[in-house]
């Protein structure tokens, strides 16, 4: 009889360990879910920043092209003024 009670106590102890382990895994799982959510948010912000940078790069190229056109026109005007001898 004592042996059976000892076995039951051992079983109770092991069940307690399993319950503790499941609880720890559940807690870790929740932390990992939260980290994943944060990483997804950061990824979304990074992607938006990347899109903004790409738009800014396009704008910069456009402005550089416009600057070159204006520079050419100014040089043409200066050339015309020089021809007047002023």
ROPADREN-980925 format. One record per atom (N, C-alpha, C): residue in one letter; atom name; x, y, z. Coordinates in steps of 0.02 Angstrom, whole numbers, always signed. Layout:
N
[a,CA,[X,Y,Z]]
...
END
This chain:
86
[x,N,[+41,-60,+0]]
[x,CA,[+0,+0,+0]]
[x,C,[+43,+63,+0]]
[x,N,[+95,+61,+40]]
[x,CA,[+140,+119,+43]]
[x,C,[+172,+132,-24]]
[x,N,[+188,+79,-58]]
[x,CA,[+219,+86,-123]]
[x,C,[+171,+121,-172]]
[x,N,[+108,+105,-168]]
[x,CA,[+59,+136,-212]]
[x,C,[+51,+210,-195]]
[x,N,[+52,+228,-132]]
[x,CA,[+48,+298,-112]]
[x,C,[+110,+336,-135]]
[x,N,[+167,+303,-130]]
[x,CA,[+229,+334,-153]]
[x,C,[+226,+346,-228]]
[x,N,[+200,+298,-265]]
[x,CA,[+194,+305,-337]]
[x,C,[+146,+362,-355]]
[x,N,[+92,+367,-318]]
[x,CA,[+44,+421,-330]]
[x,C,[+78,+489,-316]]
[x,N,[+117,+493,-263]]
[x,CA,[+152,+556,-247]]
[x,C,[+202,+573,-302]]
[x,N,[+238,+521,-326]]
[x,CA,[+286,+532,-381]]
[x,C,[+248,+557,-443]]
[x,N,[+190,+526,-457]]
[x,CA,[+150,+546,-514]]
[x,C,[+125,+618,-506]]
[x,N,[+103,+634,-446]]
[x,CA,[+81,+703,-432]]
[x,C,[+138,+753,-444]]
[x,N,[+197,+734,-422]]
[x,CA,[+255,+777,-431]]
[x,C,[+270,+787,-505]]
[x,N,[+268,+733,-543]]
[x,CA,[+281,+738,-615]]
[x,C,[+227,+779,-650]]
[x,N,[+164,+770,-630]]
[x,CA,[+110,+809,-659]]
[x,C,[+120,+883,-643]]
[x,N,[+142,+897,-583]]
[x,CA,[+157,+966,-564]]
[x,C,[+212,+996,-607]]
[x,N,[+263,+956,-621]]
[x,CA,[+317,+978,-664]]
[x,C,[+292,+992,-735]]
[x,N,[+249,+947,-760]]
[x,CA,[+221,+956,-827]]
[x,C,[+180,+1021,-829]]
[x,N,[+139,+1032,-778]]
[x,CA,[+98,+1092,-775]]
[x,C,[+143,+1154,-774]]
[x,N,[+195,+1153,-734]]
[x,CA,[+242,+1209,-731]]
[x,C,[+275,+1221,-799]]
[x,N,[+295,+1166,-831]]
[x,CA,[+327,+1172,-897]]
[x,C,[+279,+1201,-948]]
[x,N,[+217,+1178,-948]]
[x,CA,[+167,+1204,-995]]
[x,C,[+155,+1278,-981]]
[x,N,[+153,+1297,-917]]
[x,CA,[+144,+1368,-900]]
[x,C,[+202,+1410,-926]]
[x,N,[+263,+1385,-916]]
[x,CA,[+322,+1421,-941]]
[x,C,[+320,+1428,-1016]]
[x,N,[+301,+1374,-1050]]
[x,CA,[+297,+1376,-1123]]
[x,C,[+243,+1424,-1147]]
[x,N,[+187,+1426,-1111]]
[x,CA,[+134,+1473,-1128]]
[x,C,[+157,+1545,-1120]]
[x,N,[+193,+1558,-1066]]
[x,CA,[+219,+1625,-1054]]
[x,C,[+270,+1644,-1108]]
[x,N,[+314,+1598,-1125]]
[x,CA,[+363,+1610,-1177]]
[x,C,[+329,+1621,-1244]]
[x,N,[+278,+1581,-1258]]
[x,CA,[+241,+1588,-1320]]
[x,C,[+209,+1658,-1325]]
[x,N,[+182,+1682,-1271]]
[x,CA,[+151,+1749,-1271]]
[x,C,[+204,+1803,-1283]]
[x,N,[+262,+1795,-1252]]
[x,CA,[+316,+1843,-1263]]
[x,C,[+337,+1842,-1337]]
[x,N,[+343,+1783,-1365]]
[x,CA,[+362,+1777,-1436]]
[x,C,[+309,+1807,-1482]]
[x,N,[+246,+1798,-1465]]
[x,CA,[+192,+1829,-1504]]
[x,C,[+198,+1906,-1502]]
[x,N,[+213,+1932,-1443]]
[x,CA,[+221,+2004,-1435]]
[x,C,[+281,+2029,-1476]]
[x,N,[+337,+1992,-1473]]
[x,CA,[+396,+2011,-1512]]
[x,C,[+380,+2010,-1587]]
[x,N,[+344,+1959,-1608]]
[x,CA,[+325,+1954,-1678]]
[x,C,[+283,+2014,-1699]]
[x,N,[+236,+2033,-1657]]
[x,CA,[+194,+2091,-1671]]
[x,C,[+237,+2154,-1677]]
[x,N,[+284,+2162,-1631]]
[x,CA,[+329,+2220,-1633]]
[x,C,[+372,+2219,-1696]]
[x,N,[+398,+2160,-1714]]
[x,CA,[+439,+2154,-1775]]
[x,C,[+398,+2171,-1837]]
[x,N,[+337,+2149,-1838]]
[x,CA,[+293,+2164,-1896]]
[x,C,[+281,+2239,-1900]]
[x,N,[+271,+2271,-1843]]
[x,CA,[+261,+2344,-1842]]
[x,C,[+324,+2379,-1867]]
[x,N,[+382,+2357,-1842]]
[x,CA,[+445,+2387,-1864]]
[x,C,[+456,+2376,-1939]]
[x,N,[+439,+2316,-1963]]
[x,CA,[+446,+2301,-2034]]
[x,C,[+402,+2348,-2075]]
[x,N,[+341,+2358,-2053]]
[x,CA,[+294,+2402,-2088]]
[x,C,[+322,+2473,-2089]]
[x,N,[+348,+2497,-2033]]
[x,CA,[+377,+2564,-2029]]
[x,C,[+438,+2569,-2075]]
[x,N,[+480,+2516,-2076]]
[x,CA,[+539,+2515,-2119]]
[x,C,[+519,+2518,-2192]]
[x,N,[+468,+2479,-2210]]
[x,CA,[+445,+2478,-2280]]
[x,C,[+419,+2547,-2300]]
[x,N,[+382,+2580,-2254]]
[x,CA,[+356,+2647,-2269]]
[x,C,[+414,+2696,-2277]]
[x,N,[+464,+2691,-2234]]
[x,CA,[+523,+2734,-2240]]
[x,C,[+558,+2722,-2306]]
[x,N,[+562,+2660,-2326]]
[x,CA,[+595,+2643,-2390]]
[x,C,[+556,+2674,-2448]]
[x,N,[+490,+2671,-2445]]
[x,CA,[+449,+2702,-2498]]
[x,C,[+459,+2778,-2499]]
[x,N,[+462,+2808,-2440]]
[x,CA,[+472,+2881,-2437]]
[x,C,[+540,+2900,-2466]]
[x,N,[+591,+2861,-2450]]
[x,CA,[+658,+2874,-2476]]
[x,C,[+658,+2867,-2552]]
[x,N,[+624,+2817,-2578]]
[x,CA,[+620,+2807,-2650]]
[x,C,[+586,+2867,-2683]]
[x,N,[+532,+2891,-2653]]
[x,CA,[+498,+2951,-2681]]
[x,C,[+543,+3012,-2678]]
[x,N,[+578,+3019,-2623]]
[x,CA,[+624,+3076,-2616]]
[x,C,[+680,+3072,-2668]]
[x,N,[+704,+3012,-2680]]
[x,CA,[+757,+3003,-2731]]
[x,C,[+731,+3022,-2800]]
[x,N,[+669,+3001,-2815]]
[x,CA,[+639,+3020,-2879]]
[x,C,[+632,+3096,-2885]]
[x,N,[+608,+3127,-2830]]
[x,CA,[+601,+3200,-2830]]
[x,C,[+669,+3234,-2840]]
[x,N,[+720,+3208,-2807]]
[x,CA,[+786,+3237,-2812]]
[x,C,[+811,+3233,-2885]]
[x,N,[+801,+3176,-2917]]
[x,CA,[+822,+3169,-2986]]
[x,C,[+783,+3217,-3031]]
[x,N,[+720,+3225,-3017]]
[x,CA,[+678,+3272,-3056]]
[x,C,[+704,+3343,-3047]]
[x,N,[+718,+3362,-2984]]
[x,CA,[+743,+3429,-2971]]
[x,C,[+812,+3441,-3002]]
[x,N,[+853,+3389,-3001]]
[x,CA,[+919,+3396,-3033]]
[x,C,[+911,+3408,-3108]]
[x,N,[+863,+3373,-3138]]
[x,CA,[+850,+3384,-3210]]
[x,C,[+825,+3454,-3223]]
[x,N,[+781,+3478,-3181]]
[x,CA,[+755,+3546,-3188]]
[x,C,[+811,+3597,-3178]]
[x,N,[+854,+3583,-3129]]
[x,CA,[+910,+3628,-3116]]
[x,C,[+955,+3632,-3177]]
[x,N,[+968,+3576,-3209]]
[x,CA,[+1010,+3576,-3269]]
[x,C,[+977,+3616,-3326]]
[x,N,[+911,+3610,-3332]]
[x,CA,[+876,+3648,-3383]]
[x,C,[+881,+3723,-3369]]
[x,N,[+870,+3742,-3306]]
[x,CA,[+874,+3813,-3286]]
[x,C,[+945,+3839,-3296]]
[x,N,[+994,+3798,-3278]]
[x,CA,[+1064,+3818,-3287]]
[x,C,[+1079,+3831,-3360]]
[x,N,[+1054,+3787,-3403]]
[x,CA,[+1063,+3797,-3475]]
[x,C,[+1031,+3860,-3500]]
[x,N,[+972,+3875,-3475]]
[x,CA,[+937,+3936,-3496]]
[x,C,[+974,+3998,-3472]]
[x,N,[+998,+3996,-3411]]
[x,CA,[+1035,+4054,-3384]]
[x,C,[+1099,+4065,-3424]]
[x,N,[+1134,+4010,-3440]]
[x,CA,[+1195,+4017,-3481]]
[x,C,[+1178,+4046,-3550]]
[x,N,[+1121,+4025,-3577]]
[x,CA,[+1100,+4052,-3642]]
[x,C,[+1086,+4127,-3637]]
[x,N,[+1053,+4148,-3584]]
[x,CA,[+1038,+4219,-3574]]
[x,C,[+1102,+4259,-3565]]
[x,N,[+1149,+4232,-3525]]
[x,CA,[+1213,+4266,-3515]]
[x,C,[+1250,+4272,-3582]]
[x,N,[+1246,+4219,-3622]]
[x,CA,[+1278,+4220,-3689]]
[x,C,[+1247,+4275,-3732]]
[x,N,[+1182,+4283,-3729]]
[x,CA,[+1148,+4335,-3768]]
[x,C,[+1169,+4404,-3743]]
[x,N,[+1174,+4412,-3677]]
[x,CA,[+1194,+4477,-3649]]
[x,C,[+1266,+4493,-3670]]
[x,N,[+1309,+4441,-3669]]
[x,CA,[+1378,+4451,-3691]]
[x,C,[+1381,+4473,-3764]]
[x,N,[+1337,+4448,-3805]]
[x,CA,[+1336,+4467,-3875]]
[x,C,[+1316,+4540,-3884]]
[x,N,[+1279,+4566,-3836]]
[x,CA,[+1260,+4637,-3839]]
[x,C,[+1319,+4682,-3820]]
[x,N,[+1369,+4653,-3790]]
[x,CA,[+1427,+4692,-3772]]
[x,C,[+1418,+4731,-3708]]
[x,N,[+1374,+4710,-3667]]
[x,CA,[+1363,+4746,-3604]]
[x,C,[+1409,+4724,-3549]]
END
